Amino acid sequence: MGKQYETVIGLEVHVELATKTKIFCGCPTAFGGAPNTHTCPVCTGMPGTLPVLNQKVLEYAVAVGLATNCEISRFCKFDRKNYFYPDNPQNYQISQLYLPICKNGSIEIETEEGKKKIGIHEIHMEEDAGKLIHDEWEDCSLVDYNRSGIPLIEIVSGPDMRSAAEVIAYLEKLRMLIQYLGASDCRLQEGSMRADVNLSVREAGTEALGTRTEMKNLNSFRAIERAIAGERERQIELLESGGKVVQETRRWDDCQGESYAMRSKEDARDYRYFPDPDLVPVMVGEEWLERIKAAQPEFREEKMERYKKEYDIPVYDIEIITASKRMADLFEETVGLCGQPKKVSNWLMVEALRLLKEMGMEPGDIRFSPENLAKLIQLADKKVINGPVAKKVFEVMFEQDIDPEKYVEEMGWETVDDEDALREVVEEVIASNAKSVEDYRNGKEKAIGFLIGQTMKRMKGKADPGKAGRMLKELL
C-alpha cells in the first residue's frame, strides 16, 4: 500500500472595503467607470504627493478584527513593500508588515467531524494595485489605475485547513461575517474578495510541514476547490517520483484545470520593507475602540437563536434566511410591516430562491423592498388577487420593485368576486366538457382539476380557484 498524504492549507484573503473613497486619497471606489477616471495624483503615484489615511478603513479593519476574535493593536504603522510592476505606480505598495492592526484571532467552522477552530494569524490594511489589460489586437498592455489605492484588508489564516471543504466553509463564514458588518460586499466575481491558497502535503502522521506553494487567480469557490485538488495531486506525484516541491507562486488556469509557475516565492527581505515616512503611526484609543464594539451588529448565530424564539418558522428556513444579511433584513422588515412571519418566509424560501437560482444571482442582489413584499402578501390575504396572479406579480416585483397594488390595478388583475358571473362560466364549462364531467362522476378526482383550469382560463385567471372548485362540485 502506498503512502498516505495529508494536505495542509492556509489562506491569504484580500477583501476590498466598502468605503466611498480610496485608502489614501478622496477618489471614488465605485466598481466600473471608464479607465483612469477614478484617479488623482496620489493614487497614480505622482512625485511629491502625500497620502492621508481614510479613517473609515481603520474602522472597518478593527470591526472585522473584533468579529474574528483578534487582538486589536493599540499602536500600528504602515510600511512600504518595494517592487516594480507597471500596475504599481509608486514602485512600492503601502501595507503593514511589522505592526498589523489585528493579530491572533480565530473563527469556528462546521465540518463533517463537528466544529473546528481556524486560526487567524493577522489582519493588515493595505492599498490595491491598478489593473493591467493585455490588448491582443495592438500587442500591448494598458494600465487602468481606477483600482489603484482601493482599500484592502488582508486576512492571513494559520495552516489549519486540511481539505477543500474546510477552505470553503472558512471562506463562507468569513464572507458572512464581513457582509453582516457591511465592511464589504465580498463578491468574488468582481474581485472584492480574493483568496490565495498556500498548500503543502506531508506524509500522514508526521509533524513537519512540507514545502508550500501559493496559488493565485482564484475568483470562485469552484475554482478554489479545483485548484486545491489539482495542486495536491501535482505535489504528491512530484514526491512519489523522487522530486522536490519548490516554494513558488503559481497561477491557476481554471479553463485548463492546471496551474503553472509564475515566480519563485519571495521572502519579506526581497521587498525591502521599511516604515512609510509619509504616514504617521496609528494609535487606537480605548474610547474609540469601545464605540466600534458597541456598533457591532447582531451576527448570524445570535439572530438564529432570536428567530427560534420570536418567529414560528422551521429551523431550515431560519438557517437559509440568516445566511445572508440582505435576506435577514428583508425578512425582519417585512414581518414588521405585515406581521406574518410564515408567509414572508414562504415567499423568500420558495419564490425568491427560485428566481435567484434561475437568474444566477445572490441574495445580496435582491432589489425589491420590504414595503412591496408586505403589500403583495396583504393583497393575496384579502383575496384581492389569487395565488397564480400573486406569483406573476412577484416575478415582476423581483425584477423591477414595482408597487403591487398599483400594478394589479393597472393590469386589471383583481379577483372577480361576482358569484353570478362565476356561476355562468362554471355552467358553460360543465356543458362543454362532457367527458371530464363523466370522469369526475365516475370517481376520477383529477378531472375536477381540469375543469377548474378551464374555468380560470375563461375568467382570464381572475377567479378564486378555491371558489371555482367548490361551485363546480356543488353543480356536479
N, C-alpha and C positions, 0 to 999 in steps of 0.2 A: 504493500500500500504506500502511495506517495506521501510526501509531506503535507501537513495541513497548514494553511496560511491564515493569518488574521490581518484584516485591513485596519489601519489607523488613520483617522481623518480629522483634520482641523480646518476651520473656515475663516477666511477674511471677508467680511461682508461690508460692502460700501453702500451707504444709504444717502440719497440726496434729500436734504432737509427742505421742508415746505415753507421756507421764508419767502417773502415777496421780492427781496433783493439779495444780491450776492454776499459772500462772506466778508470781503474787504472793501467793497465799493457799493454805490447805490444803483447799479444796473439791475434790470428786472431778471427774474429767474424763470419766467414762463417758458414752457416747452414749446418748440416750434419757432416760428419767426424766421424771416429771411436771414441768410448767413451774415454774420458780423454786424447785426443791427442792435443786439443787446450788449454793447461793448462800450468801454471808455478807456482813457489812458492807463488806469490802474490795472484792469483785467486783461489788457493786451500787453502789459509789461513794459510800458514806455519808461525811459530813463528819468529819474528824478521824482517819480510818483511815490506816494506813501499810502500803505494800507491802513485801514481803520476797522477794528473788529465789530461785526454786527452782533449786538447783544442777544438777539433772538436765537442766533446759532448756539451760543453758550447755554441759553435756557433749554433749548431742545436737547442738547447733548447731556445736560445734567438730568433732565426728565427721563431720558432713555436709560441713563446710568442708574437712577433710582428704581426704575421699573425692572431692571435686570440685576438688582441686589448688589450693585457695585459700591465700592468706597469712592466718595467724591473728593478729588484733590482740592484742598483749600488754596493751593498755590500751584499754578501751572504756567508753562511757557510755550511759545511756538518756535519751531526750528525750520531751518532751510534744508531741503533734501535736494542736492545738486545733481542734475543730469540734463543732457542736451537732447531735445527731441522737438521737431517743428511745432507740435501742438502745445508745447510748454513755453509760453512766450518769454518768461523771465530767465529761462535756463535753470530755474530751481522751482520746487513746489514748496509752499508753506504748509507744514504738517506739525506733528508733535511726536518726538521720539523719546526724549529723556523724561519729561514730566507730563504724561497724558492726563486728560480731565477725569477719567474714571478708570478704576482697576479692580481686580479680584472680585468679579461678580459671578453669577450663575443663573441659569433658568432650568426649569424642570420640564421634561418632555414625557409623553406617553409612548412606551414601546410595547412590543408583544409580551415582554417579560415583566411589564409594570412600569412604574415611574423611574426616570433616570435623570440625574443632575448633569448638565453640561456646563463646564466652567467657562467663564469669560475672562480672558487674561487682561484685556484692556479695551477701552473705547477712546479714540482720539479724534480731534477735529482736524480737517484739512480742506484744501481747495481742490476742485476738479480741474482737469486739463481741458484744452479745446478738443476739437474732433477733426481728424484727418479724413478727407474724402478722396478716394482714388478715382480719377476720371480716365476710363479706359480709351475713350474716343480721342482725347487730346494727349494721352500717355503722360499724365502729370498728376500730382497730388495737390489738392486745395485744402486750405485750413479754415475752419469755421470756429471763431472764438466765442460764440454765444454761450457755450458751456463752461468756458474758462472762468474760474472763480465761483462756480456754483458751490454752495457749502455742502460738505460731506461729513459724515461720521464714519469711521472705520471700526467695526466691531470684530475683535480678534478672539476667537474661541481657543480653548485648550484642545489638545489632541485627544478628545474624549469620545468621538463618534466611531462606530465600528461597521456601519452599513449605510447604504443609500437611504434606507427607510428612516434611520435616525437623523441623517442630514436633512431630509425633507421635513421631518417633524420639528427639528430645531428651527429651520428657516420659517416654517409656517407660524410657529409660536412667536418668533422674533417679529415677523411681519405683522401679526395680530396686535402685539403689544404696541408697536410703533404707530400702527393705524389708529388704535384706541387713543393714543396720546395726541394724534393729529400732527405728529412730527414729520411724517412723510406719507405719500400715497403708496409707496413701495410697489410700483408697477414694474415688474421685471422686463416686460416687453418694451417699455420706454426707457429702461436703464436707470430708473430711480432707485432700484435695489439690484446690486450686482454681487455675485459671490465668486471668490477664487477658492479653489479646493486644493488644500495641501494633503497629499496622500502618500502613505508608505505601506509596505507589507512586511510582516515578520512571521517567523515560524510560530505556530500556536504554542502558548505556554512559555515563551521567552519574554524577558522584561525589556531588553534593549530595543530602542526604536530603530526601524530601518531607515534608509536614505529616502527623503521625501522629494516629491516633485510638486510644483504648483501649476494648476491648470486655470487658464483664463478664458474669457469669451463665453461665459455660460449665462444665457438670458432666459432660461425657463427651467422649471422643475424637471421636465422630461430630459432636457439636455444634461442637467446635473446628474440624473440617475444613469444616463447612458455613458457619460464621461467617467463616472466612478467605476462602472463595470469594465469599461474599456481599459482604463489605466491600471486597475487591479490585475487584469489579465496580462497586460503588457509587462508589468513588473515581475509577475510570477514566472512568466515564460523566460524572461532575462535571467532570473536567479536559477531556474531549473537547468538552463543551458550553460551554466557556469559563468555567466556575465555579471556585470555590476550595474546597479541603478545609479545614474548620475544625477546629482542635485541640479535641477534646471527648471526654467519656466517653460511650460508647454501651452500650445494653443489648441483648443478643442474645435474640430470641424464637425458640426452636427450632421451635415449633409453626407459627408464621407463616413461618419461614425468612427473617426480616429483622431488622435492628437499628434502634433509634431512639435519638435523642439524649436523654441524661439530664441532663447539665450541661456547661458549658464547662470545659475542663481546667484544674484549679487548678495554681498554682505552689507551690513549697515555702513562699514568703512568705505565701501565703494562710492557711497553717496556724499561723503564728507559733510555729514550733518553738523550744523552749529546753530546756536540760538539766533533767531532772527533779530537783527539790531533795530529794525523799524517798528517792531511791535512791543508794547510794554507787557510785563507779566500779568497774568490774570489772578486776582485774589477773590476767592469766593467767601463772602461773609455769612455768618450763621443765620442772620435775619432773612437775607435774600434766599438762602437755601430752604429755610422753613416755609417761605412763601411758595416756592416751587413744589415742595412736598404737599402743601395744603391744596394746591391746584391739580394734583394728580387725579385722573378720572377713576370711576368705578370700572375695574378691569373685568374680564370675562368670568373668572371663577366666582367673584362676588355677585356679578349680575345673574349668573345661573342660579345661585342659591336664593337670591331675592325673587327671581321669576317663579321658582318652585313654590315659594310661599304665597306670592301675590296673584299669580295667574293660573287658571285651571286649564293648562295646555300640556300635551305629552312631553316627556323629558327629551325625546328625539327632536321635537320641534324647537325646544329651548336650546339644544346643542347647535342646531343649524342656524337659528336666528342670532345667537350671541357670537357665532364665529366671525361675524362681520359687524363692525361698529355702525356702518350705514344702515344695515338691516335692523339692528337692535334699536337704533334711534327712531327709525321709521315705525317699527312695531310699537314702541312705547308712546310716541306722539299720537299715532292713530288711535290706540286704545284710550288715550287721554281724551280724545275728541268724541269717540263713539261708544266707549265703554264695553266693547265686545271682543275680548282677547282671543277667543276661539275662532271667531270669524276672520279677524285680522290675520291670525296665524295661518288659517287655511288659504287665504288669498296669497300670502307671501310664500308659503311652503309648496303650493301646487302651481298656481298660475305664474307667479313672479319667477320661481326657479326654472319652470319650463321655458319661459321666454328668454331668460338669461342664458340657458344652455343652447337654445336654438340660435341665438344671436352672437354666441361666443363672448359674452360679457361677464363681468364680475359684479358681485353685489354692490361694490363701491360705485358702479356706473349707473345705478338706479336714479332716474330723474324725476319720477312723479312724487308729488307732495303728500304728506300725511292727511292734509285737508281734503284732497281729492279722493284718496282711498276711503276715508271716512264717509264722504258723500256717496260714493258708489255702494258701500255696504248698506247705508240707510235707504238708498233707492231700491235695492233688492229686498231689504227687510220689509219695506212698506208696500211691496208688490207693485211699485210704480213700473218696474221692469222685471222680466222673468230671468231665470238662470242663464239661458243661452245668450240673451241680449247683454246681460251683465258681463259675460266673458268677452263679447265683442267690444264693449265699451272699455274694458280693462286693457285689451290689446292696444287700442288707440291711445289710451291714457299712458300706458307703459312707454310708448314711443314719443308722445307729444305733450304729456302732462296737461291734457285738456280738463276743463271743468265738466264732470259727468252730467250734472243737472242741465247745463246749457246745451251740451252735446246731444243728450237724449231728446231734448225739446226740439232742437234744430232738425234732427233726423226723423222726428215723429215716431220714436220707438216705444213710447209709453204703452204699457199693457192695456188692452181694450177690456174694460170691465163691464161691458154691456151684455147681460145674460141672454137677452133675446137674440142679439146678433150672433153670439156663440152657438145658441141652440139651433139657429137657422143653418149655420155652417156644419155643425155636427150631423144634422139630419141629412144634408146634402152628401156628406162623406159616407154615411151609412148606406144611402140609396145607391151611390156609385161604386161601392166596393163589396159586392155581394159575397165574393169568395172569402175575403177576410172576416166578414161578419159571420159566415157559416163556420169558418175555422174556430173563431172565438166561442161560438155557441156549442161547438163540439169539444170544448175543453182546452183549446190551444191558447194559453195565456199570452204568448208572444204576439199574437195577432193584434192585440189592443195597442201595442207599441206602434205598429204600422199605421193604425187608424188615428192615433194621437199625432203622429208625424204629418199625416195628410191634413189634419185639422189645422195644425200650426202653419203648414205651407199656405193654406187658403187664407189664414188670418195674418199672413206676412210676418209670422213669428211674434205677433203682438198679443197672443193669448197667454193665459196662465196654463202651462201643461197639466198641472195637477187638477185644475178645474175642468179642463177639456176631458181628461181621463175619467173623472167622476161622472160627468154628464154622459159620456159615451156608454159607460157601464149601466147607468140608470136607463138610458133609452134602449139599450140592448136587452 
